[in-house]
Amino acid sequence: MGKLTYNSTLSADFDDRVLAHIQVVIGAKLRRGECFYFTWRDDPQGGDGRSTIWLHPAIPLTYKYFGGRSPSLNREWIEALMLTANSSGGLQLVPEPHRATAVVTVRDDS
């Protein structure tokens, strides 16, 4: 289970694989200087609501992964997430599409 920390004040837990995919989408948008919303469903143990944050290049984000390996990335899922991020509602988690040949391996050589 990974953790996204927003502005050092708000944190949310995501599966490492999910977090890796949203990191790619968020990074692409912020590199272009684009601001947008990110909405997710909260853990049922924390109230079963939803949270929304406004993402801006000047607001610090931290991605903490608890697994030792970088997950493989599904290009089709990144594209589906990017479609939501480019909408007026902002980035929202959508189910991962069937993984055909769209897997990209990210290597961490550090």
Secondary structure, 3 states (H helix, E strand, C coil): CEEEEECCCEEEEECHHHHHHHHHHHHHHHHCCCCEEEEEECCHHHCCCEEEEEECCCCCEEEECCCCCCCCEEHHHHHHHHHHHCCCCCEECCCCCCCCCCEECCCCCC
